[in-house]
Amino acid sequence: MTLHLPDEHGRLRAHEPTTEPLAPTPGTPFTSRTVFAAAHVVADPYADVSPDSPAAVDWDATLAFRRHLWSHGLGVAEAMDTAQRGMGLDWAGAAELIRRSAAEAKAVGGRIACGVGTDQITAGSLAGIRAAYEEQLAVVEEAGAQAILMASRALAATARGPEDYLEVYGPLLRQASAPVILHWLGPVFDPALEGYWGSTDLDAATGTFLQVVAAHPGKVDGVKISLLDARREIDLRRRLPQGVRCYTGDDFHYPELIAGDEKGFSHALLGVFDPLGPLAAEAVRALDTGDPTRFGELLDPTVELSRLLFQAPTRYYKTGVVFLAWLAGHQAHFTMVGGLQSARSLPHLARAYELADGLGLFPDPRLAEERMKNLLSLYGVDQ
């Protein structure tokens, strides 16, 4: 049937749903790139909670989605901002998520890296911030997962200059039992991280970031850059020490950054690979076989959807990610921890459905169509 979808001006437009999805097949991990999908959490829709309550998670559905990503050869980046860290999921919930997902990864042979932050505190001394990082690092290492050192709101609020970042990160890297991923999350994703690495001047901040990496050889597996600035990422990855990977976190320019150029390429750790997982996997396998043209044919058309999901205010991209998981049948409801399903408008969600449908992202297009129709009816949009 034809669906009538509202646009940003309140007008309805006709959309003919797709009937044939893409059918990428599961496969083993990739050979040409290391690729993580930052995965969302599935809320428990029956829990009697308020937006201020600790997150109530549907563990079965949450872990099933991670098995879905692993089945296509993707690694899972766990307990990151895509999992609503600091936006509905507190440290206690994140710690449980890390333990459960790491155990599941071990059971199925999936790759996993987990976020280490300081969200059990809101402020404090440098020593207190370092202790908070150490507590979380211990949880991740005890679970048998790789650590991702995330940017800290508490450190951003407390630090007075680059030297404070060196004082916190240095001891953490020295004590890490295995090479970690350093994550630079820009203020477009989290305004509280403005001036990270000790300066609002990105050239100066980049210098401090690279200083941290260079001072700890063998301790940094790679760096994840989430600044939505392709040129800056390319410049930074060319300055990394030999053997340190650059993981793109740029949800606007990921095809060109992963494809790379004559001087190198980026690996990937992306929130948008949550909804794009199977298609992204098929694209990266094209690179594995030396077919960059096919890689572009598959991944380039997804950028319009990604730019919509991550449009300002970018931190609310999680709503679109969970919405698409619901339409794709990975969960039975469109409910989010912290009530974040209300963070995007109906026209935004309608456009996300339209673009995802056009890409063939839904394993069962008929199910997606019926669910979209039901959502529209809740908003009073009759078909």
C-alpha positions in Angstrom: 0.0 0.0 0.0 1.0 3.6 -0.3 2.0 5.3 2.9 1.5 9.0 3.4 4.4 10.5 5.4 4.5 13.9 6.9 7.4 16.3 5.9 9.0 19.1 7.9 6.3 21.5 6.7 3.4 19.4 7.9 2.5 18.2 4.4 1.9 14.6 3.5 3.8 12.9 0.7 3.2 9.5 -0.9 5.7 6.7 -0.4 5.6 3.3 -2.1 7.3 0.9 0.3 10.0 -1.4 -1.0 9.1 -5.0 -1.4 12.5 -6.6 -1.9 15.2 -6.1 0.8 18.9 -6.5 0.3 19.9 -9.9 1.4 23.5 -9.8 2.7 24.7 -13.1 4.1 26.5 -13.6 7.5 30.2 -14.0 7.4 33.5 -14.0 9.2 35.4 -10.9 10.3 37.1 -8.8 7.7 40.7 -8.9 6.5 41.2 -5.4 5.2 39.7 -3.3 8.0 38.9 -3.6 11.7 35.2 -2.6 12.0 33.2 -2.0 15.2 29.5 -1.2 15.3 28.6 0.8 18.4 25.4 -1.0 19.6 22.3 0.4 21.2 20.5 -1.1 24.2 16.9 -2.3 24.1 14.7 -1.0 26.9 12.3 -3.2 29.0 9.0 -1.7 27.9 7.1 -3.3 30.9 9.3 -1.8 33.6 7.6 0.8 35.8 10.2 3.5 35.5 10.4 7.3 35.1 12.9 9.3 33.0 15.0 9.7 36.2 15.0 6.0 37.1 17.9 3.7 36.5 17.7 2.1 33.0 15.5 -1.0 32.7 17.1 -3.1 30.0 15.6 -6.0 28.1 18.7 -8.2 28.3 17.5 -10.9 25.9 16.8 -8.5 23.1 19.9 -6.5 23.8 22.2 -9.5 23.6 20.3 -10.9 20.5 21.1 -7.7 18.7 24.8 -8.1 19.4 24.7 -11.6 18.1 23.2 -10.2 14.9 26.1 -7.8 14.5 28.7 -10.6 15.2 27.0 -12.9 12.7 28.0 -10.5 10.0 31.6 -10.2 11.1 31.4 -6.9 12.8 32.9 -6.2 16.2 30.7 -4.7 18.9 31.7 -1.4 20.6 29.9 -1.8 23.9 28.7 0.7 26.4 29.5 3.7 24.3 27.4 6.8 23.7 25.2 4.8 21.3 24.2 2.7 24.3 23.0 6.0 25.9 25.9 6.3 28.3 25.1 9.5 30.2 21.7 9.8 28.4 19.7 7.1 30.3 22.2 4.4 31.0 24.2 5.0 34.2 27.5 3.4 35.3 25.8 0.6 37.2 23.8 -0.3 34.1 26.8 0.0 31.8 28.8 -2.3 34.0 26.2 -5.0 33.8 26.0 -4.5 30.1 29.7 -4.9 29.8 29.8 -8.1 31.8 26.8 -9.7 29.9 28.0 -8.7 26.5 31.6 -9.7 27.1 30.4 -13.1 28.3 28.2 -13.4 25.2 31.1 -12.4 22.9 33.3 -15.2 24.5 30.5 -17.7 23.9 30.1 -16.9 20.2 33.6 -15.9 19.3 32.7 -12.2 18.7 35.1 -9.3 19.0 34.2 -6.7 21.7 35.6 -3.5 23.0 34.0 -1.6 25.9 33.7 2.0 26.9 35.7 3.1 30.0 34.7 6.5 31.4 34.0 8.4 34.6 30.2 8.6 34.6 30.0 7.3 38.2 31.1 10.8 39.2 30.1 14.3 37.9 33.2 16.2 39.1 36.2 15.9 41.3 39.9 16.2 41.6 42.3 14.8 39.0 43.0 12.0 41.4 39.3 11.2 41.8 38.8 11.3 38.1 41.7 8.9 37.5 40.3 6.6 40.2 36.9 6.6 38.4 38.6 5.6 35.2 40.6 2.9 37.0 37.4 1.4 38.5 35.8 1.1 35.0 39.0 -0.1 33.4 39.1 -3.0 36.0 35.5 -4.0 35.1 36.3 -4.1 31.4 39.5 -6.0 31.8 38.0 -8.5 34.2 35.3 -9.2 31.7 38.0 -10.0 29.1 37.1 -7.2 26.7 39.3 -4.5 25.0 39.1 -1.1 26.7 38.0 2.1 24.9 39.1 5.1 27.0 36.2 7.5 26.5 36.2 11.2 26.9 35.3 12.3 30.5 32.8 15.1 31.2 34.3 15.3 34.7 37.8 15.8 33.3 36.6 18.4 30.8 35.0 20.3 33.7 38.0 20.0 36.0 41.1 20.2 33.8 42.8 23.6 33.5 45.1 22.8 30.6 46.8 20.1 28.6 49.0 19.0 31.4 46.0 17.8 33.4 45.0 15.4 30.6 48.6 14.1 30.5 48.4 13.6 34.2 45.2 11.5 34.0 45.8 9.5 30.8 49.5 8.7 31.4 49.0 6.4 34.5 45.9 4.8 32.9 47.8 3.8 29.8 50.7 2.5 31.8 48.6 0.3 33.9 46.3 -1.0 31.1 46.9 -4.7 30.6 46.4 -4.6 26.8 46.5 -1.9 24.1 43.4 0.4 24.3 41.5 2.6 21.9 41.5 6.3 22.8 38.2 8.0 22.0 38.0 11.7 21.2 34.4 12.6 21.2 33.7 16.1 20.0 31.3 18.7 21.4 28.9 18.2 18.5 28.1 14.8 20.2 28.4 16.0 23.7 28.5 19.8 24.5 30.0 19.1 27.9 33.2 18.0 26.1 34.0 21.4 24.7 37.7 22.1 25.0 38.8 18.5 25.5 42.6 17.9 25.5 43.0 21.3 27.1 42.0 23.7 24.4 39.2 24.9 22.2 41.8 25.3 19.4 41.6 22.0 17.6 45.2 22.2 16.3 46.4 22.6 19.9 44.1 19.9 21.1 45.3 17.5 18.4 48.9 18.2 19.5 48.1 17.1 23.0 46.2 14.1 21.9 49.1 12.9 19.7 51.5 13.6 22.6 49.5 11.1 24.8 49.7 8.5 22.1 53.3 8.9 21.3 54.4 8.8 24.9 53.0 5.3 25.5 54.2 3.1 22.6 52.6 -0.3 22.6 49.7 0.8 24.8 47.4 2.4 22.2 45.8 0.0 19.6 44.1 2.9 17.9 42.3 6.2 18.2 38.7 6.9 17.5 38.0 10.4 16.1 34.4 11.7 16.3 34.7 15.3 15.2 32.7 15.1 11.9 35.7 16.8 10.2 37.1 14.5 7.5 40.1 16.6 6.7 41.2 16.8 10.3 40.8 13.1 10.7 43.0 12.4 7.6 45.6 14.8 8.9 45.6 13.2 12.3 45.8 9.6 11.0 48.9 10.5 8.9 50.6 11.7 12.0 49.9 8.6 14.1 52.9 6.5 15.2 53.5 3.4 13.1 51.0 0.6 14.0 48.4 2.8 15.7 45.1 2.5 13.9 42.7 5.4 13.2 39.1 4.3 13.8 36.7 6.7 12.1 33.8 7.9 14.2 32.7 10.3 11.5 29.1 9.5 10.6 29.1 12.0 7.8 32.1 11.0 5.8 32.7 7.3 6.7 32.8 5.9 3.1 35.7 8.0 1.9 37.6 7.7 5.2 37.3 3.9 5.2 38.1 3.6 1.5 41.2 5.8 2.2 43.8 7.2 -0.2 47.3 6.6 -1.4 48.6 7.4 2.1 46.3 5.2 4.2 42.8 4.6 5.4 40.7 4.6 8.5 39.2 1.6 10.3 35.8 2.1 11.8 33.9 2.4 15.1 30.6 3.9 14.2 27.1 4.3 15.6 25.6 4.3 12.2 26.8 0.8 11.7 24.2 -0.3 14.2 21.4 0.1 11.7 23.7 -0.4 8.6 25.4 -3.5 10.0 24.7 -6.2 7.3 25.0 -3.7 4.4 28.2 -2.2 5.9 29.6 -5.7 6.3 29.0 -6.5 2.7 30.6 -3.3 1.6 33.8 -3.9 3.7 34.0 -7.4 2.2 34.2 -5.8 -1.2 37.3 -4.0 0.0 38.6 -7.4 1.3 38.4 -8.7 -2.3 40.0 -5.6 -3.8 36.8 -4.1 -5.2 36.6 -0.4 -4.0 34.0 0.4 -6.7 31.5 -2.1 -5.2 32.3 -0.8 -1.7 31.3 2.7 -2.8 28.2 1.5 -4.6 27.0 -0.1 -1.4 28.0 2.4 1.2 27.9 5.8 -0.5 24.0 5.8 -0.8 23.7 5.3 3.0 25.3 8.7 3.8 22.0 10.6 3.3 20.4 8.5 6.0 23.3 8.8 8.3 23.4 12.6 8.0 19.7 12.7 8.8 20.1 10.5 11.9 23.1 12.5 13.1 21.7 16.0 12.3 21.8 18.6 15.1 21.3 18.2 17.9 23.6 15.2 17.1 23.5 13.6 20.5 19.9 12.5 19.8 20.9 10.2 17.0 20.2 7.3 19.3 16.5 7.8 18.8 16.7 7.1 15.0 19.0 4.2 15.6 16.5 2.5 17.9 13.6 3.4 15.7 15.2 1.6 12.7 16.0 -1.4 14.9 12.3 -1.6 15.8 11.2 -1.3 12.1 13.8 -4.0 11.2 12.3 -6.4 13.7 15.3 -6.5 16.1 13.0 -5.5 19.0 9.3 -5.6 19.6 8.7 -2.0 20.5 9.9 1.6 20.1 10.7 2.4 23.7 14.0 3.7 25.0 15.7 4.1 28.3 15.1 7.5 29.7 12.1 8.0 27.4 14.4 9.1 24.6 12.0 7.9 21.9 10.4 11.4 22.2 13.7 13.1 21.2 12.9 13.2 17.4 9.9 14.5 15.6 7.5 12.4 13.5 8.7 14.1 10.2 12.3 13.1 11.2 11.3 9.5 11.9 9.2 9.3 8.7 12.1 10.5 6.6 14.4 7.9 8.3 11.9 5.2 7.4 11.7 6.4 3.8 15.5 6.5 3.3 16.1 3.2 5.1 13.3 1.5 3.1 14.9 2.8 -0.1 18.2 1.3 0.8 16.5 -2.1 1.5 17.6 -2.2 5.1 14.6 -4.0 6.4 14.8 -7.8 6.4 11.0 -7.8 6.3 9.7 -4.7 4.4 6.1 -5.6 5.1 6.7 -5.6 8.9 8.5 -2.3 8.7 5.6 -0.9 6.6 3.0 -2.1 9.2 5.0 -0.7 12.1 5.4 2.6 10.4 1.7 2.7 9.6 0.9 2.0 13.3 3.2 4.8 14.4 1.6 7.2 12.0 -1.9 6.3 13.3 -0.7 7.1 16.9 0.1 10.6 15.7 -3.3 10.9 14.0 -2.0 10.5 10.5 -4.7 8.4 8.7 -3.8 6.3 5.7 
